[in-house]
Amino acid sequence: MTDLHITPAREADLPAAARVLAEAFRDDPVMAAILPGGRRIERLTTLFTALLRGAAFETGSVDLARRSDGDEILGVAAWQGPGAASLPWRQLPGYLSALGVAGIVRAAALSSRLARHRPRSPHWYLAQIGVSPAARGLGVGGALLRSRLETLDVTRTTAYLESSTPDNRRLYGRLGFEEIAPIPGIRGASPMAMLRPPAPARHAVPARAV
């Protein structure tokens, strides 16, 4: 794994972070369900900029991974804090620009479906995580996750996410996430709800790269 430096984003970092997520989610089946068609990277960047500026930046944390000796963003993990809205509507202009009216209807329906599976008890929600194509295979995603999960273990806080691919589920499973239930009814995708209770001190998140 490359030598990484993980820090919370500043507001000025959000457009570049959104671009990293857009590249990472270019072929994601859940995103394809709400954002079909052309100009995909441009529209995804606009969408992720709005999403990051909403619940994650305001209520949780947008964590960025960089090389210790550089400024380029290699990976992004957007965490929403307890009680955050799943789709913060104050970012409506950004959603409209990315999705159009029909896309917003699809996004709202998807958000509602996903929200029904979220825990009722307080938790941190991993809304998005992505790694730039040039940094894949370097352990960036695992490092981003460990950084936040170590904090959640200290504060005895549960983490929750939806995983849309088997490869991602294997990574999450190694970090203590448990499969709760598949989320049905999403065209072209079969996301899995996954929950991670805070780890006991003797089972802390390992330092080894994934």
N, C-alpha and C positions, 0 to 999 in steps of 0.2 A: 504494500500500500504506500502511496506517496505521502509525504509529510504534509498533514492537513491542519488548517486553522479554521475553527468553526465559531462563528459569532452571530448574534442577532442582526438582522438587516436594519439599516436606516431607511427612511422613506425614499431617499434618493437612489437606493439600490433596487427598488421594486421593479422598475421597467426591465432592467437587465436580468433580474431573477425571473420575471415572467417569461422572458425569451428562452431561458434555460428550460423552464417547464414546458413551454410550447414545443420545443424540439423533442423533449422527452415523451410528451403525450401525443405526438403526431399520429401514431397508429393505435392509440389506446381505444379499446372497444367501447368503453363507457362514454368517452368524449365523442366518439364517432356517432353515438346514438343521439346526441343533442346538437352536434355541429357537423353535419355532412356537407359535402360540396367543396368548392375550390377556395383558394387563398387561405389555406389551412393554417400555416404558420402565422401569418399576419393576424388572422382572426383569433387564434388561440392566444397569441401574445396580448391582444387587447382584452380578451376574457380574463386571463390570469392576472393581468395588472389590476383589473377591477376586483377580482376575488382576493388578491393579496392585500389590497388597500382596505378591504372590508374586515371580515371577522378575524382573520389570522393576525394581521398587524395591530389591530385595535384591542383584541382580547387575549391573544396568545403570543405566538412568536413565529417569525419567519427566519429560520436558521439557514445560514449560508456557509458553504464549504469552499475554501480557497486553499491553494498551496501556501505554505508558510512564507514563501519568498515572493508572492505575487498577488495581484488584485483581481485576476479573472475568476468569475464565479463558476465553480465546477459542479455544484449541486445545491439544491434548495429543498428544505422541508418546511411546509406551512402547517402550523399547529393552531387550531382554534381552542381557546380556553373554555372552561365550564360555562354553560349557559349561552354560548354564542349562537346567533341565528345561522341556520345552514346556508341560507342565501340572502346576504344582507342587501336589502333593496335600495339603500341609499347610494349604491353604486350602479343604479339603473342605467344611466347614460352609457357606461362602459358595456353593460350587458347588451343593450340595444345595438350598439355599434358592432359588437362581435357576432351576435346571434340573430338580430332582427326580431320582429314580434313573434313569428312562429317558433323561432328557436327559444325565446324566453318561455313560451308556453311549455315546450318540451323540457327545458331545464327545470322549471318549477315543478312539473310532474315528477321528474327524476329525483329532484331534491326531496320532495315530499315522501316518495317511496323509500329512499335511503334513510331519511330521518326516522321513519317508523321502527327501524331496527337499532337505533342508537340507544345506549343504556339510559335509564331514567335517573340514575345516580350521577353525581358530578364526575366528569372525566375530561381529559384532553383528547381532542379529535385530530388525527392526522389527515388533514384535508387533501394535501398534495405532497408528493415527494418525487423529485426527478433529478437526473444526472445528465450533464452535457454529453453528447456522443463521444467526444474526445477523451472523456474521463471514465468511461465505462470499464469495468473490470479492475479498477484501482481501489475498491473498497470504500468509495465515497458515500454510497447510500447507507452502508452499515455504520460508518463513522457518524453520519448525521443522526441516525436513529439512536445510537448509543449515547450521544451527547445529551439528547433531550430525555431519554429514558432513565439515565442516571439521576437526573434532577427529579423526575417523577417518582423514582424509588425513594429518594430522600424525603420528599414531601408526602409519601404514601398516597399517590394519586394514580388512578386507573387510566389507561390509554385505550383508545378505540380507533379502528380504521376499517375500510372496505378494500379488499384486494381483488383485482380483476384478472390476475394471471396466476397459474400454478407456480411459476418461478418465484414470483414475489411472495406467495404464501409460504414457500419453503424458507425464504429469508426471514420473514416475520416470525415463523414458528421457532427458528433458532434463537430469536431474541425474546421469547416468552409469550408471544401472542397465541391465543387458542382460537380455533375455528368455532364460531357460534352457530351460524346458519347461512345457507345460500340465500341470496336476495333475488327472488324471481321477478319476471315481468319486464325485463329490460332487453330490448331488441338487440341481438348480436352480442350480448355480454352476459356473464354469469358471475357477478361479484360475490365475494364471501365476506360476511361480517366477522370481524376478529377482535377479541378483547384481551387485554393484558393487565392483570392485577399487578400492583407494585411487588417487586421481587423481594423476598427476605434477604437480609444482609449477607447471609452465607451463600446466596445464589445471585449475587449482583451481576449486572451485565458484563460479560467477559470483555477484556481489552483486545482480544484477537480479531483481526480483520475478517470480514465476511466476503 
